Amino acid sequence: MDKIFRLIDPLSPILFTPGNTLIKIGYALMALGALGAISSFLIIGPKRFLMWAVLNPTSTEQKIVHSGPFKLVPHPAYLGYLCAASGALLASGKLYLAVALIFLLALTPLVIYLENRELTQRALKS
């Protein structure tokens, strides 16, 4: 994956040239995004975070988590991905990162909807 980005990055047009303040905001958003994803991983564990619970539902207790960052946000990892993508765009101004952010903004609500529906059905069966 790293090789793909090393090829795309120099070819991507620049939408805007970020100033120092925008770069700092971008880095802060990327750090916040990483924190959201890491905290989500630590709270729900690797089996749920890496979808093992979905692929092999009998191996993991089925429950909806409401502790830690999940008290504030139902999907801290997804919010983290969006923050990190926004931060990367703000820090670089590159077109391909804007396209990636638009893709994530369009797709994430659908993923959340489908995941919530599936999780609720599994939790009710347990």
Phi, psi and chi 1 to 4 in degrees:
 res  aa     phi    psi   chi1   chi2   chi3   chi4
   1 MET       -  -38.3 -166.8   64.5  140.5      -
   2 ASP   -60.0  -37.5 -177.5   49.4      -      -
   3 LYS   -64.2  -37.1  -70.7 -179.8 -178.6 -179.1
   4 ILE   -63.3  -46.3  -67.1  171.1      -      -
   5 PHE   -67.4  -32.9  -72.7  113.0      -      -
   6 ARG   -67.2  -27.9  -72.7 -178.6 -169.9 -140.8
   7 LEU   -79.8  -42.3  -69.9  171.9      -      -
   8 ILE   -73.1  -42.3  -66.6  172.3      -      -
   9 ASP   -54.4  -50.4 -169.0   68.9      -      -
  10 PRO   -68.5  -21.8    2.8   -1.8      -      -
  11 LEU   -85.9  -18.1  -60.1  174.2      -      -
  12 SER   -74.1  132.1  177.7      -      -      -
  13 PRO   -65.0  154.6  -16.5   26.4      -      -
  14 ILE   -95.4  124.4  -64.7  175.3      -      -
  15 LEU   -76.8  -38.5  -68.6  175.3      -      -
  16 PHE  -156.2  157.6   59.2   89.3      -      -
  17 THR  -101.7  111.7  -56.2      -      -      -
  18 PRO   -73.6  141.3   24.2  -29.6      -      -
  19 GLY   -83.5  177.8      -      -      -      -
  20 ASN   -58.1  -40.7  -73.7  -24.7      -      -
  21 THR   -64.8  -44.6  -57.7      -      -      -
  22 LEU   -64.9  -37.4 -150.2   50.3      -      -
  23 ILE   -63.4  -43.6  -69.0  171.4      -      -
  24 LYS   -64.3  -41.2  -71.5  177.2 -175.5  174.6
  25 ILE   -62.9  -42.4  -68.7  169.4      -      -
  26 GLY   -60.2  -45.7      -      -      -      -
  27 TYR   -64.3  -39.0  -73.0  154.3      -      -
  28 ALA   -63.3  -41.8      -      -      -      -
  29 LEU   -65.3  -38.0  -77.8  170.9      -      -
  30 MET   -65.2  -40.9  -74.1 -172.7  -84.2      -
  31 ALA   -65.5  -42.3      -      -      -      -
  32 LEU   -62.4  -40.5 -175.6   64.4      -      -
  33 GLY   -63.0  -43.3      -      -      -      -
  34 ALA   -63.5  -40.6      -      -      -      -
  35 LEU   -61.8  -41.1 -172.9   63.0      -      -
  36 GLY   -63.1  -45.0      -      -      -      -
  37 ALA   -68.1  -43.8      -      -      -      -
  38 ILE   -65.5  -43.7  -68.7  167.5      -      -
  39 SER   -64.7  -37.8   66.4      -      -      -
  40 SER   -62.1  -45.3  178.8      -      -      -
  41 PHE   -59.5  -44.7  179.1   83.9      -      -
  42 LEU   -68.1  -35.8  -67.5  174.0      -      -
  43 ILE   -74.9  -48.3  -64.4  -68.6      -      -
  44 ILE   -90.7  -14.6   65.4  174.1      -      -
  45 GLY    84.8  163.7      -      -      -      -
  46 PRO   -66.0  -33.5   16.9  -25.7      -      -
  47 LYS   -63.5  -40.8  -77.1 -173.1  176.0 -178.7
  48 ARG   -79.8  -40.9  -75.2 -168.9 -179.0   86.2
  49 PHE   -64.3  -39.7 -169.2   84.3      -      -
  50 LEU   -94.7   16.9  -59.6  173.1      -      -
  51 MET    69.1   15.6  -66.0 -178.0   17.4      -
  52 TRP   -61.3  -38.0  179.2 -104.6      -      -
  53 ALA   -63.4  -29.5      -      -      -      -
  54 VAL   -78.8  -42.4  172.8      -      -      -
  55 LEU   -74.3  -28.8  -60.8  172.6      -      -
  56 ASN  -138.3   72.8 -166.9   -0.6      -      -
  57 PRO   -62.0  -25.2    7.7  -11.8      -      -
  58 THR   -76.4  -12.5   58.0      -      -      -
  59 SER   -84.9  -12.2   70.7      -      -      -
  60 THR  -134.9  138.2  -50.5      -      -      -
  61 GLU   -60.0  133.0  178.5 -170.8   -2.9      -
  62 GLN   -91.9  116.7  -57.2  -58.5  -50.8      -
  63 LYS  -155.7  156.4   64.7  179.2 -177.5  175.9
  64 ILE   -98.8  126.1  -63.2  174.5      -      -
  65 VAL   -87.2  133.8  179.1      -      -      -
  66 HIS  -130.4   22.9  -63.9  -71.5      -      -
  67 SER  -112.5  169.1   60.8      -      -      -
  68 GLY    60.0 -136.7      -      -      -      -
  69 PRO   -66.4  -18.6   22.7  -31.4      -      -
  70 PHE   -69.0  -15.0  -68.4   89.5      -      -
  71 LYS   -66.8  -35.5  -76.9 -171.8 -134.8  175.9
  72 LEU   -92.1  -37.8  -55.4  171.5      -      -
  73 VAL  -137.4  131.3  179.4      -      -      -
  74 PRO   -67.0  -23.6    7.4   -9.4      -      -
  75 HIS  -137.6   75.2  -61.3  -81.5      -      -
  76 PRO   -63.0  -31.8   13.1  -20.5      -      -
  77 ALA   -67.3  -43.0      -      -      -      -
  78 TYR   -64.3  -41.8  -64.8  152.3      -      -
  79 LEU   -62.4  -37.3 -178.5   59.8      -      -
  80 GLY   -62.9  -42.5      -      -      -      -
  81 TYR   -61.2  -42.5  -58.0  152.8      -      -
  82 LEU   -66.6  -39.7  -67.3  171.7      -      -
  83 CYS   -63.7  -45.2  -77.6      -      -      -
  84 ALA   -63.4  -41.8      -      -      -      -
  85 ALA   -66.1  -41.4      -      -      -      -
  86 SER   -63.3  -43.0  -60.8      -      -      -
  87 GLY   -63.2  -41.6      -      -      -      -
  88 ALA   -62.3  -41.3      -      -      -      -
  89 LEU   -64.3  -46.9  172.7   60.4      -      -
  90 LEU   -63.4  -35.5  -69.2  177.7      -      -
  91 ALA   -77.7  -21.7      -      -      -      -
  92 SER  -115.4  -36.1   72.6      -      -      -
  93 GLY    75.9   14.6      -      -      -      -
  94 LYS   -81.7  141.8  -64.7  -77.3 -173.9  134.9
  95 LEU   -61.6  -44.6  175.1   63.6      -      -
  96 TYR   -62.9  -29.3   78.9   98.5      -      -
  97 LEU   -73.9  -31.4  -67.3  172.2      -      -
  98 ALA   -66.2  -42.0      -      -      -      -
  99 VAL   -63.1  -43.3  171.0      -      -      -
 100 ALA   -62.4  -41.4      -      -      -      -
 101 LEU   -64.6  -43.5  178.4   59.4      -      -
 102 ILE   -61.6  -42.1  -69.5  166.7      -      -
 103 PHE   -59.8  -47.3  176.8   77.8      -      -
 104 LEU   -63.5  -41.4  -74.1  172.8      -      -
 105 LEU   -64.9  -32.9  -73.2  169.9      -      -
 106 ALA   -78.1  -38.7      -      -      -      -
 107 LEU   -87.6  -33.0 -167.3   59.4      -      -
 108 THR   -58.3  -44.5  -59.1      -      -      -
 109 PRO   -59.3  -37.4  -23.9   33.5      -      -
 110 LEU   -66.2  -44.0  175.7   62.7      -      -
 111 VAL   -61.2  -43.6  169.6      -      -      -
 112 ILE   -62.4  -44.6  -71.7  171.3      -      -
 113 TYR   -59.6  -50.3  168.5   76.0      -      -
 114 LEU   -65.4  -40.0  -66.2  172.3      -      -
 115 GLU   -66.1  -43.6 -176.2  179.1   84.1      -
 116 ASN   -61.3  -42.0  -80.5  -16.3      -      -
 117 ARG   -62.8  -45.5 -172.8  174.6   73.4  179.3
 118 GLU   -67.7  -42.5 -167.3  -93.5  -24.9      -
 119 LEU   -63.8  -41.2  -78.1  171.9      -      -
 120 THR   -63.6  -42.4  -57.2      -      -      -
 121 GLN   -63.5  -42.5  -72.0  172.0   -5.2      -
 122 ARG   -67.4  -40.1  -81.6 -166.3  -68.4  130.3
 123 ALA   -66.7  -35.3      -      -      -      -
 124 LEU   -70.8  -30.3  -68.6  174.7      -      -
 125 LYS   -74.0  -25.9  -71.1  179.1 -176.8  177.1
 126 SER   -76.2      -  -55.7      -      -      -
